[in-house]
Amino acid sequence: MPVEMPRGMPFSVGTWSQVSKRKRRHFLTHAHKDHCNGILTHCSFPIYSIPLTKSLVLHNYPQSFFLFFLSKEI
């Protein structure tokens, strides 16, 4: 079941829906399938993640090559 961010927040974290598509920022903390569900159809840019998460998403969803990730080291 998708999780929605509280109303009025300008960002989303690990959720992809029609509502999250209107957000200005997206954070993907890890690449579990439940957090990537809908990423291809309801994504807007950019997606902030660590390099490992980006690599796992690109590996698990090869059709996601077009997604714009901003990888951040921690």
CHARMM internal coordinates of N, CA and C (Angstrom, degrees):
IC EDIT
DIST 1 N 1 CA 1.4406
DIST 1 CA 1 C 1.5293
ANGL 1 N 1 CA 1 C 108.24
DIST 1 C 2 N 1.3354
ANGL 1 CA 1 C 2 N 118.38
DIHE 1 N 1 CA 1 C 2 N 127.43
DIST 2 N 2 CA 1.4577
ANGL 1 C 2 N 2 CA 120.17
DIHE 1 CA 1 C 2 N 2 CA -178.87
DIST 2 CA 2 C 1.5217
ANGL 2 N 2 CA 2 C 112.37
DIHE 1 C 2 N 2 CA 2 C -67.74
DIST 2 C 3 N 1.2890
ANGL 2 CA 2 C 3 N 114.78
DIHE 2 N 2 CA 2 C 3 N 147.53
DIST 3 N 3 CA 1.4571
ANGL 2 C 3 N 3 CA 121.62
DIHE 2 CA 2 C 3 N 3 CA 178.15
DIST 3 CA 3 C 1.5185
ANGL 3 N 3 CA 3 C 107.70
DIHE 2 C 3 N 3 CA 3 C -103.64
DIST 3 C 4 N 1.3094
ANGL 3 CA 3 C 4 N 117.62
DIHE 3 N 3 CA 3 C 4 N 133.98
DIST 4 N 4 CA 1.4631
ANGL 3 C 4 N 4 CA 121.78
DIHE 3 CA 3 C 4 N 4 CA 177.75
DIST 4 CA 4 C 1.5219
ANGL 4 N 4 CA 4 C 109.71
DIHE 3 C 4 N 4 CA 4 C -104.16
DIST 4 C 5 N 1.2959
ANGL 4 CA 4 C 5 N 115.15
DIHE 4 N 4 CA 4 C 5 N 144.74
DIST 5 N 5 CA 1.4512
ANGL 4 C 5 N 5 CA 121.34
DIHE 4 CA 4 C 5 N 5 CA 175.67
DIST 5 CA 5 C 1.5326
ANGL 5 N 5 CA 5 C 108.59
DIHE 4 C 5 N 5 CA 5 C -75.17
DIST 5 C 6 N 1.3213
ANGL 5 CA 5 C 6 N 117.13
DIHE 5 N 5 CA 5 C 6 N 155.37
DIST 6 N 6 CA 1.4694
ANGL 5 C 6 N 6 CA 119.55
DIHE 5 CA 5 C 6 N 6 CA 176.59
DIST 6 CA 6 C 1.5272
ANGL 6 N 6 CA 6 C 111.29
DIHE 5 C 6 N 6 CA 6 C -57.43
DIST 6 C 7 N 1.3075
ANGL 6 CA 6 C 7 N 116.64
DIHE 6 N 6 CA 6 C 7 N 148.01
DIST 7 N 7 CA 1.4652
ANGL 6 C 7 N 7 CA 121.50
DIHE 6 CA 6 C 7 N 7 CA -179.87
DIST 7 CA 7 C 1.5314
ANGL 7 N 7 CA 7 C 110.86
DIHE 6 C 7 N 7 CA 7 C -59.72
DIST 7 C 8 N 1.3134
ANGL 7 CA 7 C 8 N 114.20
DIHE 7 N 7 CA 7 C 8 N 143.76
DIST 8 N 8 CA 1.4534
ANGL 7 C 8 N 8 CA 120.21
DIHE 7 CA 7 C 8 N 8 CA 176.06
DIST 8 CA 8 C 1.5135
ANGL 8 N 8 CA 8 C 115.30
DIHE 7 C 8 N 8 CA 8 C 87.93
DIST 8 C 9 N 1.3168
ANGL 8 CA 8 C 9 N 117.40
DIHE 8 N 8 CA 8 C 9 N -10.00
DIST 9 N 9 CA 1.4619
ANGL 8 C 9 N 9 CA 119.80
DIHE 8 CA 8 C 9 N 9 CA 178.70
DIST 9 CA 9 C 1.5256
ANGL 9 N 9 CA 9 C 108.85
DIHE 8 C 9 N 9 CA 9 C -73.67
DIST 9 C 10 N 1.3421
ANGL 9 CA 9 C 10 N 118.74
DIHE 9 N 9 CA 9 C 10 N 136.36
DIST 10 N 10 CA 1.4652
ANGL 9 C 10 N 10 CA 121.08
DIHE 9 CA 9 C 10 N 10 CA -178.23
DIST 10 CA 10 C 1.5223
ANGL 10 N 10 CA 10 C 113.29
DIHE 9 C 10 N 10 CA 10 C -84.50
DIST 10 C 11 N 1.3342
ANGL 10 CA 10 C 11 N 117.91
DIHE 10 N 10 CA 10 C 11 N 8.62
DIST 11 N 11 CA 1.4592
ANGL 10 C 11 N 11 CA 120.46
DIHE 10 CA 10 C 11 N 11 CA -178.64
DIST 11 CA 11 C 1.5203
ANGL 11 N 11 CA 11 C 109.76
DIHE 10 C 11 N 11 CA 11 C -142.77
DIST 11 C 12 N 1.3374
ANGL 11 CA 11 C 12 N 115.05
DIHE 11 N 11 CA 11 C 12 N 165.63
DIST 12 N 12 CA 1.4563
ANGL 11 C 12 N 12 CA 120.74
DIHE 11 CA 11 C 12 N 12 CA 174.19
DIST 12 CA 12 C 1.5219
ANGL 12 N 12 CA 12 C 108.28
DIHE 11 C 12 N 12 CA 12 C -128.62
DIST 12 C 13 N 1.3201
ANGL 12 CA 12 C 13 N 115.64
DIHE 12 N 12 CA 12 C 13 N 154.26
DIST 13 N 13 CA 1.4630
ANGL 12 C 13 N 13 CA 121.72
DIHE 12 CA 12 C 13 N 13 CA 179.67
DIST 13 CA 13 C 1.5167
ANGL 13 N 13 CA 13 C 108.21
DIHE 12 C 13 N 13 CA 13 C -128.20
DIST 13 C 14 N 1.3286
ANGL 13 CA 13 C 14 N 115.95
DIHE 13 N 13 CA 13 C 14 N 108.93
DIST 14 N 14 CA 1.4573
ANGL 13 C 14 N 14 CA 121.36
DIHE 13 CA 13 C 14 N 14 CA 174.69
DIST 14 CA 14 C 1.5067
ANGL 14 N 14 CA 14 C 115.65
DIHE 13 C 14 N 14 CA 14 C 60.83
DIST 14 C 15 N 1.3129
ANGL 14 CA 14 C 15 N 118.02
DIHE 14 N 14 CA 14 C 15 N 30.15
DIST 15 N 15 CA 1.4548
ANGL 14 C 15 N 15 CA 120.62
DIHE 14 CA 14 C 15 N 15 CA 177.15
DIST 15 CA 15 C 1.5240
ANGL 15 N 15 CA 15 C 108.95
DIHE 14 C 15 N 15 CA 15 C -138.28
DIST 15 C 16 N 1.3231
ANGL 15 CA 15 C 16 N 116.22
DIHE 15 N 15 CA 15 C 16 N 141.58
DIST 16 N 16 CA 1.4592
ANGL 15 C 16 N 16 CA 121.83
DIHE 15 CA 15 C 16 N 16 CA -174.65
DIST 16 CA 16 C 1.5174
ANGL 16 N 16 CA 16 C 108.97
DIHE 15 C 16 N 16 CA 16 C -136.09
DIST 16 C 17 N 1.3205
ANGL 16 CA 16 C 17 N 116.88
DIHE 16 N 16 CA 16 C 17 N 108.70
DIST 17 N 17 CA 1.4522
ANGL 16 C 17 N 17 CA 122.72
DIHE 16 CA 16 C 17 N 17 CA -179.58
DIST 17 CA 17 C 1.5235
ANGL 17 N 17 CA 17 C 108.25
DIHE 16 C 17 N 17 CA 17 C -150.30
DIST 17 C 18 N 1.3210
ANGL 17 CA 17 C 18 N 116.81
DIHE 17 N 17 CA 17 C 18 N -179.24
DIST 18 N 18 CA 1.4630
ANGL 17 C 18 N 18 CA 119.93
DIHE 17 CA 17 C 18 N 18 CA 176.30
DIST 18 CA 18 C 1.5233
ANGL 18 N 18 CA 18 C 110.75
DIHE 17 C 18 N 18 CA 18 C -58.05
DIST 18 C 19 N 1.3252
ANGL 18 CA 18 C 19 N 117.14
DIHE 18 N 18 CA 18 C 19 N -38.84
DIST 19 N 19 CA 1.4701
ANGL 18 C 19 N 19 CA 121.08
DIHE 18 CA 18 C 19 N 19 CA -179.84
DIST 19 CA 19 C 1.5215
ANGL 19 N 19 CA 19 C 110.52
DIHE 18 C 19 N 19 CA 19 C -67.43
DIST 19 C 20 N 1.3350
ANGL 19 CA 19 C 20 N 117.63
DIHE 19 N 19 CA 19 C 20 N -45.26
DIST 20 N 20 CA 1.4621
ANGL 19 C 20 N 20 CA 119.85
DIHE 19 CA 19 C 20 N 20 CA -177.81
DIST 20 CA 20 C 1.5246
ANGL 20 N 20 CA 20 C 111.76
DIHE 19 C 20 N 20 CA 20 C -68.19
DIST 20 C 21 N 1.3130
ANGL 20 CA 20 C 21 N 117.33
DIHE 20 N 20 CA 20 C 21 N -23.33
DIST 21 N 21 CA 1.4632
ANGL 20 C 21 N 21 CA 120.24
DIHE 20 CA 20 C 21 N 21 CA 178.87
DIST 21 CA 21 C 1.5272
ANGL 21 N 21 CA 21 C 111.26
DIHE 20 C 21 N 21 CA 21 C -63.07
DIST 21 C 22 N 1.3261
ANGL 21 CA 21 C 22 N 117.36
DIHE 21 N 21 CA 21 C 22 N -25.98
DIST 22 N 22 CA 1.4638
ANGL 21 C 22 N 22 CA 121.24
DIHE 21 CA 21 C 22 N 22 CA 179.68
DIST 22 CA 22 C 1.5286
ANGL 22 N 22 CA 22 C 113.23
DIHE 21 C 22 N 22 CA 22 C -85.69
DIST 22 C 23 N 1.3142
ANGL 22 CA 22 C 23 N 117.76
DIHE 22 N 22 CA 22 C 23 N -3.49
DIST 23 N 23 CA 1.4662
ANGL 22 C 23 N 23 CA 121.39
DIHE 22 CA 22 C 23 N 23 CA -179.88
DIST 23 CA 23 C 1.5240
ANGL 23 N 23 CA 23 C 110.69
DIHE 22 C 23 N 23 CA 23 C -75.49
DIST 23 C 24 N 1.3256
ANGL 23 CA 23 C 24 N 116.48
DIHE 23 N 23 CA 23 C 24 N 152.66
DIST 24 N 24 CA 1.4642
ANGL 23 C 24 N 24 CA 121.04
DIHE 23 CA 23 C 24 N 24 CA -178.63
DIST 24 CA 24 C 1.5220
ANGL 24 N 24 CA 24 C 112.83
DIHE 23 C 24 N 24 CA 24 C -83.05
DIST 24 C 25 N 1.3077
ANGL 24 CA 24 C 25 N 118.12
DIHE 24 N 24 CA 24 C 25 N -28.11
DIST 25 N 25 CA 1.4640
ANGL 24 C 25 N 25 CA 122.27
DIHE 24 CA 24 C 25 N 25 CA -177.52
DIST 25 CA 25 C 1.5144
ANGL 25 N 25 CA 25 C 109.17
DIHE 24 C 25 N 25 CA 25 C -133.62
DIST 25 C 26 N 1.3278
ANGL 25 CA 25 C 26 N 114.74
DIHE 25 N 25 CA 25 C 26 N 146.87
DIST 26 N 26 CA 1.4652
ANGL 25 C 26 N 26 CA 121.44
DIHE 25 CA 25 C 26 N 26 CA 178.24
DIST 26 CA 26 C 1.5212
ANGL 26 N 26 CA 26 C 108.62
DIHE 25 C 26 N 26 CA 26 C -132.61
DIST 26 C 27 N 1.3153
ANGL 26 CA 26 C 27 N 115.79
DIHE 26 N 26 CA 26 C 27 N 134.21
DIST 27 N 27 CA 1.4547
ANGL 26 C 27 N 27 CA 121.35
DIHE 26 CA 26 C 27 N 27 CA 177.94
DIST 27 CA 27 C 1.5212
ANGL 27 N 27 CA 27 C 107.86
DIHE 26 C 27 N 27 CA 27 C -119.19
DIST 27 C 28 N 1.3227
ANGL 27 CA 27 C 28 N 115.48
DIHE 27 N 27 CA 27 C 28 N 130.44
DIST 28 N 28 CA 1.4571
ANGL 27 C 28 N 28 CA 121.00
DIHE 27 CA 27 C 28 N 28 CA 176.17
DIST 28 CA 28 C 1.5179
ANGL 28 N 28 CA 28 C 106.62
DIHE 27 C 28 N 28 CA 28 C -118.07
DIST 28 C 29 N 1.3280
ANGL 28 CA 28 C 29 N 116.00
DIHE 28 N 28 CA 28 C 29 N 108.95
DIST 29 N 29 CA 1.4598
ANGL 28 C 29 N 29 CA 121.07
DIHE 28 CA 28 C 29 N 29 CA -173.15
DIST 29 CA 29 C 1.5160
ANGL 29 N 29 CA 29 C 113.42
DIHE 28 C 29 N 29 CA 29 C -82.51
DIST 29 C 30 N 1.3276
ANGL 29 CA 29 C 30 N 116.16
DIHE 29 N 29 CA 29 C 30 N -27.15
DIST 30 N 30 CA 1.4593
ANGL 29 C 30 N 30 CA 120.23
DIHE 29 CA 29 C 30 N 30 CA 177.89
DIST 30 CA 30 C 1.5253
ANGL 30 N 30 CA 30 C 108.35
DIHE 29 C 30 N 30 CA 30 C -160.64
DIST 30 C 31 N 1.3223
ANGL 30 CA 30 C 31 N 116.10
DIHE 30 N 30 CA 30 C 31 N 167.55
DIST 31 N 31 CA 1.4654
ANGL 30 C 31 N 31 CA 120.66
DIHE 30 CA 30 C 31 N 31 CA -168.97
DIST 31 CA 31 C 1.5268
ANGL 31 N 31 CA 31 C 114.04
DIHE 30 C 31 N 31 CA 31 C -104.01
DIST 31 C 32 N 1.3342
ANGL 31 CA 31 C 32 N 118.42
DIHE 31 N 31 CA 31 C 32 N 27.53
DIST 32 N 32 CA 1.4683
ANGL 31 C 32 N 32 CA 118.92
DIHE 31 CA 31 C 32 N 32 CA 174.54
DIST 32 CA 32 C 1.5215
ANGL 32 N 32 CA 32 C 109.11
DIHE 31 C 32 N 32 CA 32 C -61.26
DIST 32 C 33 N 1.3191
ANGL 32 CA 32 C 33 N 116.08
DIHE 32 N 32 CA 32 C 33 N 147.54
DIST 33 N 33 CA 1.4655
ANGL 32 C 33 N 33 CA 119.80
DIHE 32 CA 32 C 33 N 33 CA -176.12
DIST 33 CA 33 C 1.5188
ANGL 33 N 33 CA 33 C 112.92
DIHE 32 C 33 N 33 CA 33 C -58.66
DIST 33 C 34 N 1.3246
ANGL 33 CA 33 C 34 N 118.24
DIHE 33 N 33 CA 33 C 34 N -34.26
DIST 34 N 34 CA 1.4648
ANGL 33 C 34 N 34 CA 119.11
DIHE 33 CA 33 C 34 N 34 CA -179.56
DIST 34 CA 34 C 1.5240
ANGL 34 N 34 CA 34 C 111.93
DIHE 33 C 34 N 34 CA 34 C -68.66
DIST 34 C 35 N 1.3210
ANGL 34 CA 34 C 35 N 118.13
DIHE 34 N 34 CA 34 C 35 N -21.30
DIST 35 N 35 CA 1.4534
ANGL 34 C 35 N 35 CA 121.38
DIHE 34 CA 34 C 35 N 35 CA 177.42
DIST 35 CA 35 C 1.5302
ANGL 35 N 35 CA 35 C 112.22
DIHE 34 C 35 N 35 CA 35 C -91.55
DIST 35 C 36 N 1.3108
ANGL 35 CA 35 C 36 N 117.25
DIHE 35 N 35 CA 35 C 36 N -12.40
DIST 36 N 36 CA 1.4686
ANGL 35 C 36 N 36 CA 121.46
DIHE 35 CA 35 C 36 N 36 CA 178.88
DIST 36 CA 36 C 1.5173
ANGL 36 N 36 CA 36 C 112.28
DIHE 35 C 36 N 36 CA 36 C -104.45
DIST 36 C 37 N 1.3200
ANGL 36 CA 36 C 37 N 117.10
DIHE 36 N 36 CA 36 C 37 N -7.94
DIST 37 N 37 CA 1.4531
ANGL 36 C 37 N 37 CA 121.05
DIHE 36 CA 36 C 37 N 37 CA -179.73
DIST 37 CA 37 C 1.5275
ANGL 37 N 37 CA 37 C 110.44
DIHE 36 C 37 N 37 CA 37 C -59.15
DIST 37 C 38 N 1.3240
ANGL 37 CA 37 C 38 N 117.11
DIHE 37 N 37 CA 37 C 38 N 119.95
DIST 38 N 38 CA 1.4547
ANGL 37 C 38 N 38 CA 121.95
DIHE 37 CA 37 C 38 N 38 CA 179.50
DIST 38 CA 38 C 1.5135
ANGL 38 N 38 CA 38 C 114.56
DIHE 37 C 38 N 38 CA 38 C 91.73
DIST 38 C 39 N 1.3244
ANGL 38 CA 38 C 39 N 118.13
DIHE 38 N 38 CA 38 C 39 N -1.36
DIST 39 N 39 CA 1.4600
ANGL 38 C 39 N 39 CA 120.92
DIHE 38 CA 38 C 39 N 39 CA -176.14
DIST 39 CA 39 C 1.5276
ANGL 39 N 39 CA 39 C 112.19
DIHE 38 C 39 N 39 CA 39 C -61.31
DIST 39 C 40 N 1.3216
ANGL 39 CA 39 C 40 N 117.32
DIHE 39 N 39 CA 39 C 40 N -33.00
DIST 40 N 40 CA 1.4658
ANGL 39 C 40 N 40 CA 120.30
DIHE 39 CA 39 C 40 N 40 CA -177.52
DIST 40 CA 40 C 1.5175
ANGL 40 N 40 CA 40 C 112.89
DIHE 39 C 40 N 40 CA 40 C -76.80
DIST 40 C 41 N 1.3185
ANGL 40 CA 40 C 41 N 117.39
DIHE 40 N 40 CA 40 C 41 N -29.94
DIST 41 N 41 CA 1.4641
ANGL 40 C 41 N 41 CA 119.89
DIHE 40 CA 40 C 41 N 41 CA -176.03
DIST 41 CA 41 C 1.5295
ANGL 41 N 41 CA 41 C 113.91
DIHE 40 C 41 N 41 CA 41 C -99.41
DIST 41 C 42 N 1.3230
ANGL 41 CA 41 C 42 N 117.19
DIHE 41 N 41 CA 41 C 42 N -22.68
DIST 42 N 42 CA 1.4675
ANGL 41 C 42 N 42 CA 119.61
DIHE 41 CA 41 C 42 N 42 CA -174.38
DIST 42 CA 42 C 1.5196
ANGL 42 N 42 CA 42 C 112.89
DIHE 41 C 42 N 42 CA 42 C -124.47
DIST 42 C 43 N 1.3156
ANGL 42 CA 42 C 43 N 116.54
DIHE 42 N 42 CA 42 C 43 N 33.67
DIST 43 N 43 CA 1.4536
ANGL 42 C 43 N 43 CA 119.89
DIHE 42 CA 42 C 43 N 43 CA -176.82
DIST 43 CA 43 C 1.5159
ANGL 43 N 43 CA 43 C 110.57
DIHE 42 C 43 N 43 CA 43 C -101.54
DIST 43 C 44 N 1.3152
ANGL 43 CA 43 C 44 N 115.71
DIHE 43 N 43 CA 43 C 44 N 140.83
DIST 44 N 44 CA 1.4515
ANGL 43 C 44 N 44 CA 121.70
DIHE 43 CA 43 C 44 N 44 CA 164.75
DIST 44 CA 44 C 1.5264
ANGL 44 N 44 CA 44 C 105.71
DIHE 43 C 44 N 44 CA 44 C -125.27
DIST 44 C 45 N 1.2857
ANGL 44 CA 44 C 45 N 117.13
DIHE 44 N 44 CA 44 C 45 N 172.74
DIST 45 N 45 CA 1.4646
ANGL 44 C 45 N 45 CA 119.34
DIHE 44 CA 44 C 45 N 45 CA -168.21
DIST 45 CA 45 C 1.5151
ANGL 45 N 45 CA 45 C 111.55
DIHE 44 C 45 N 45 CA 45 C -110.48
DIST 45 C 46 N 1.2928
ANGL 45 CA 45 C 46 N 119.01
DIHE 45 N 45 CA 45 C 46 N 157.54
DIST 46 N 46 CA 1.4536
ANGL 45 C 46 N 46 CA 129.36
DIHE 45 CA 45 C 46 N 46 CA -5.94
DIST 46 CA 46 C 1.5312
ANGL 46 N 46 CA 46 C 111.64
DIHE 45 C 46 N 46 CA 46 C -88.57
DIST 46 C 47 N 1.3271
ANGL 46 CA 46 C 47 N 115.07
DIHE 46 N 46 CA 46 C 47 N 169.97
DIST 47 N 47 CA 1.4583
ANGL 46 C 47 N 47 CA 122.53
DIHE 46 CA 46 C 47 N 47 CA 173.88
DIST 47 CA 47 C 1.5246
ANGL 47 N 47 CA 47 C 106.60
DIHE 46 C 47 N 47 CA 47 C -113.85
DIST 47 C 48 N 1.3172
ANGL 47 CA 47 C 48 N 116.82
DIHE 47 N 47 CA 47 C 48 N 120.84
DIST 48 N 48 CA 1.4539
ANGL 47 C 48 N 48 CA 121.63
DIHE 47 CA 47 C 48 N 48 CA 178.48
DIST 48 CA 48 C 1.5237
ANGL 48 N 48 CA 48 C 108.94
DIHE 47 C 48 N 48 CA 48 C -92.09
DIST 48 C 49 N 1.3184
ANGL 48 CA 48 C 49 N 116.27
DIHE 48 N 48 CA 48 C 49 N 131.72
DIST 49 N 49 CA 1.4605
ANGL 48 C 49 N 49 CA 121.24
DIHE 48 CA 48 C 49 N 49 CA 178.77
DIST 49 CA 49 C 1.5193
ANGL 49 N 49 CA 49 C 108.69
DIHE 48 C 49 N 49 CA 49 C -158.92
DIST 49 C 50 N 1.3125
ANGL 49 CA 49 C 50 N 115.59
DIHE 49 N 49 CA 49 C 50 N 170.88
DIST 50 N 50 CA 1.4557
ANGL 49 C 50 N 50 CA 119.07
DIHE 49 CA 49 C 50 N 50 CA 171.10
DIST 50 CA 50 C 1.5298
ANGL 50 N 50 CA 50 C 107.71
DIHE 49 C 50 N 50 CA 50 C -85.00
DIST 50 C 51 N 1.3239
ANGL 50 CA 50 C 51 N 118.41
DIHE 50 N 50 CA 50 C 51 N 159.74
DIST 51 N 51 CA 1.4621
ANGL 50 C 51 N 51 CA 120.83
DIHE 50 CA 50 C 51 N 51 CA -177.48
DIST 51 CA 51 C 1.5339
ANGL 51 N 51 CA 51 C 113.98
DIHE 50 C 51 N 51 CA 51 C -55.86
DIST 51 C 52 N 1.3229
ANGL 51 CA 51 C 52 N 118.20
DIHE 51 N 51 CA 51 C 52 N -37.09
DIST 52 N 52 CA 1.4574
ANGL 51 C 52 N 52 CA 121.09
DIHE 51 CA 51 C 52 N 52 CA -179.73
DIST 52 CA 52 C 1.5330
ANGL 52 N 52 CA 52 C 110.73
DIHE 51 C 52 N 52 CA 52 C -63.40
DIST 52 C 53 N 1.3232
ANGL 52 CA 52 C 53 N 117.25
DIHE 52 N 52 CA 52 C 53 N -44.49
DIST 53 N 53 CA 1.4670
ANGL 52 C 53 N 53 CA 120.69
DIHE 52 CA 52 C 53 N 53 CA 178.77
DIST 53 CA 53 C 1.5203
ANGL 53 N 53 CA 53 C 110.21
DIHE 52 C 53 N 53 CA 53 C -61.82
DIST 53 C 54 N 1.3136
ANGL 53 CA 53 C 54 N 116.92
DIHE 53 N 53 CA 53 C 54 N -44.70
DIST 54 N 54 CA 1.4663
ANGL 53 C 54 N 54 CA 120.87
DIHE 53 CA 53 C 54 N 54 CA 178.03
DIST 54 CA 54 C 1.5232
ANGL 54 N 54 CA 54 C 110.50
DIHE 53 C 54 N 54 CA 54 C -58.16
DIST 54 C 55 N 1.3189
ANGL 54 CA 54 C 55 N 117.53
DIHE 54 N 54 CA 54 C 55 N -46.28
DIST 55 N 55 CA 1.4695
ANGL 54 C 55 N 55 CA 121.47
DIHE 54 CA 54 C 55 N 55 CA -179.88
DIST 55 CA 55 C 1.5231
ANGL 55 N 55 CA 55 C 111.74
DIHE 54 C 55 N 55 CA 55 C -61.45
DIST 55 C 56 N 1.3276
ANGL 55 CA 55 C 56 N 116.63
DIHE 55 N 55 CA 55 C 56 N -41.77
DIST 56 N 56 CA 1.4639
ANGL 55 C 56 N 56 CA 119.98
DIHE 55 CA 55 C 56 N 56 CA -179.98
DIST 56 CA 56 C 1.5200
ANGL 56 N 56 CA 56 C 111.81
DIHE 55 C 56 N 56 CA 56 C -66.94
DIST 56 C 57 N 1.3221
ANGL 56 CA 56 C 57 N 117.39
DIHE 56 N 56 CA 56 C 57 N -40.35
DIST 57 N 57 CA 1.4662
ANGL 56 C 57 N 57 CA 120.19
DIHE 56 CA 56 C 57 N 57 CA 177.85
DIST 57 CA 57 C 1.5192
ANGL 57 N 57 CA 57 C 109.87
DIHE 56 C 57 N 57 CA 57 C -63.22
DIST 57 C 58 N 1.3186
ANGL 57 CA 57 C 58 N 117.48
DIHE 57 N 57 CA 57 C 58 N -46.25
DIST 58 N 58 CA 1.4638
ANGL 57 C 58 N 58 CA 120.94
DIHE 57 CA 57 C 58 N 58 CA 179.98
DIST 58 CA 58 C 1.5230
ANGL 58 N 58 CA 58 C 111.77
DIHE 57 C 58 N 58 CA 58 C -64.41
DIST 58 C 59 N 1.3230
ANGL 58 CA 58 C 59 N 116.81
DIHE 58 N 58 CA 58 C 59 N -32.01
DIST 59 N 59 CA 1.4673
ANGL 58 C 59 N 59 CA 120.78
DIHE 58 CA 58 C 59 N 59 CA 177.80
DIST 59 CA 59 C 1.5319
ANGL 59 N 59 CA 59 C 110.71
DIHE 58 C 59 N 59 CA 59 C -73.75
DIST 59 C 60 N 1.3288
ANGL 59 CA 59 C 60 N 116.94
DIHE 59 N 59 CA 59 C 60 N -45.63
DIST 60 N 60 CA 1.4639
ANGL 59 C 60 N 60 CA 121.23
DIHE 59 CA 59 C 60 N 60 CA -176.96
DIST 60 CA 60 C 1.5244
ANGL 60 N 60 CA 60 C 113.21
DIHE 59 C 60 N 60 CA 60 C -76.60
DIST 60 C 61 N 1.3060
ANGL 60 CA 60 C 61 N 116.61
DIHE 60 N 60 CA 60 C 61 N -26.48
DIST 61 N 61 CA 1.4618
ANGL 60 C 61 N 61 CA 122.80
DIHE 60 CA 60 C 61 N 61 CA -179.43
DIST 61 CA 61 C 1.5325
ANGL 61 N 61 CA 61 C 108.59
DIHE 60 C 61 N 61 CA 61 C -129.15
DIST 61 C 62 N 1.3367
ANGL 61 CA 61 C 62 N 117.97
DIHE 61 N 61 CA 61 C 62 N 74.73
DIST 62 N 62 CA 1.4664
ANGL 61 C 62 N 62 CA 119.82
DIHE 61 CA 61 C 62 N 62 CA -175.53
DIST 62 CA 62 C 1.5250
ANGL 62 N 62 CA 62 C 113.14
DIHE 61 C 62 N 62 CA 62 C -58.67
DIST 62 C 63 N 1.3058
ANGL 62 CA 62 C 63 N 117.89
DIHE 62 N 62 CA 62 C 63 N -24.66
DIST 63 N 63 CA 1.4610
ANGL 62 C 63 N 63 CA 120.75
DIHE 62 CA 62 C 63 N 63 CA 178.30
DIST 63 CA 63 C 1.5276
ANGL 63 N 63 CA 63 C 111.93
DIHE 62 C 63 N 63 CA 63 C -73.99
DIST 63 C 64 N 1.3236
ANGL 63 CA 63 C 64 N 117.70
DIHE 63 N 63 CA 63 C 64 N -2.37
DIST 64 N 64 CA 1.4634
ANGL 63 C 64 N 64 CA 121.48
DIHE 63 CA 63 C 64 N 64 CA -179.39
DIST 64 CA 64 C 1.5194
ANGL 64 N 64 CA 64 C 112.69
DIHE 63 C 64 N 64 CA 64 C -90.73
DIST 64 C 65 N 1.3199
ANGL 64 CA 64 C 65 N 117.56
DIHE 64 N 64 CA 64 C 65 N 13.56
DIST 65 N 65 CA 1.4650
ANGL 64 C 65 N 65 CA 120.93
DIHE 64 CA 64 C 65 N 65 CA -177.66
DIST 65 CA 65 C 1.5242
ANGL 65 N 65 CA 65 C 112.71
DIHE 64 C 65 N 65 CA 65 C -56.14
DIST 65 C 66 N 1.3374
ANGL 65 CA 65 C 66 N 117.26
DIHE 65 N 65 CA 65 C 66 N -24.08
DIST 66 N 66 CA 1.4611
ANGL 65 C 66 N 66 CA 121.22
DIHE 65 CA 65 C 66 N 66 CA -176.96
DIST 66 CA 66 C 1.5234
ANGL 66 N 66 CA 66 C 113.14
DIHE 65 C 66 N 66 CA 66 C -80.36
DIST 66 C 67 N 1.3334
ANGL 66 CA 66 C 67 N 117.68
DIHE 66 N 66 CA 66 C 67 N -12.21
DIST 67 N 67 CA 1.4568
ANGL 66 C 67 N 67 CA 120.20
DIHE 66 CA 66 C 67 N 67 CA -178.19
DIST 67 CA 67 C 1.5240
ANGL 67 N 67 CA 67 C 110.10
DIHE 66 C 67 N 67 CA 67 C -66.58
DIST 67 C 68 N 1.2985
ANGL 67 CA 67 C 68 N 116.03
DIHE 67 N 67 CA 67 C 68 N 142.71
DIST 68 N 68 CA 1.4528
ANGL 67 C 68 N 68 CA 121.48
DIHE 67 CA 67 C 68 N 68 CA -179.21
DIST 68 CA 68 C 1.5295
ANGL 68 N 68 CA 68 C 109.72
DIHE 67 C 68 N 68 CA 68 C -98.99
DIST 68 C 69 N 1.3268
ANGL 68 CA 68 C 69 N 115.50
DIHE 68 N 68 CA 68 C 69 N 105.90
DIST 69 N 69 CA 1.4566
ANGL 68 C 69 N 69 CA 121.86
DIHE 68 CA 68 C 69 N 69 CA 179.85
DIST 69 CA 69 C 1.5241
ANGL 69 N 69 CA 69 C 110.06
DIHE 68 C 69 N 69 CA 69 C -100.75
DIST 69 C 70 N 1.2969
ANGL 69 CA 69 C 70 N 116.21
DIHE 69 N 69 CA 69 C 70 N 138.27
DIST 70 N 70 CA 1.4532
ANGL 69 C 70 N 70 CA 122.03
DIHE 69 CA 69 C 70 N 70 CA 167.90
DIST 70 CA 70 C 1.5215
ANGL 70 N 70 CA 70 C 105.92
DIHE 69 C 70 N 70 CA 70 C -109.68
DIST 70 C 71 N 1.3057
ANGL 70 CA 70 C 71 N 116.43
DIHE 70 N 70 CA 70 C 71 N 103.16
DIST 71 N 71 CA 1.4605
ANGL 70 C 71 N 71 CA 120.39
DIHE 70 CA 70 C 71 N 71 CA -177.37
DIST 71 CA 71 C 1.5108
ANGL 71 N 71 CA 71 C 110.50
DIHE 70 C 71 N 71 CA 71 C -84.71
DIST 71 C 72 N 1.3041
ANGL 71 CA 71 C 72 N 114.89
DIHE 71 N 71 CA 71 C 72 N 135.27
DIST 72 N 72 CA 1.4565
ANGL 71 C 72 N 72 CA 122.52
DIHE 71 CA 71 C 72 N 72 CA -179.47
DIST 72 CA 72 C 1.5114
ANGL 72 N 72 CA 72 C 109.17
DIHE 71 C 72 N 72 CA 72 C -122.38
DIST 72 C 73 N 1.3160
ANGL 72 CA 72 C 73 N 116.16
DIHE 72 N 72 CA 72 C 73 N 129.85
DIST 73 N 73 CA 1.4585
ANGL 72 C 73 N 73 CA 121.29
DIHE 72 CA 72 C 73 N 73 CA 174.27
DIST 73 CA 73 C 1.5216
ANGL 73 N 73 CA 73 C 108.62
DIHE 72 C 73 N 73 CA 73 C -78.47
DIST 73 C 74 N 1.3322
ANGL 73 CA 73 C 74 N 114.73
DIHE 73 N 73 CA 73 C 74 N 144.58
DIST 74 N 74 CA 1.4706
ANGL 73 C 74 N 74 CA 117.99
DIHE 73 CA 73 C 74 N 74 CA 175.47
DIST 74 CA 74 C 1.5020
ANGL 74 N 74 CA 74 C 109.66
DIHE 73 C 74 N 74 CA 74 C -121.81
END
COOR INIT
IC SEED 1 N 1 CA 1 C
IC BUILD
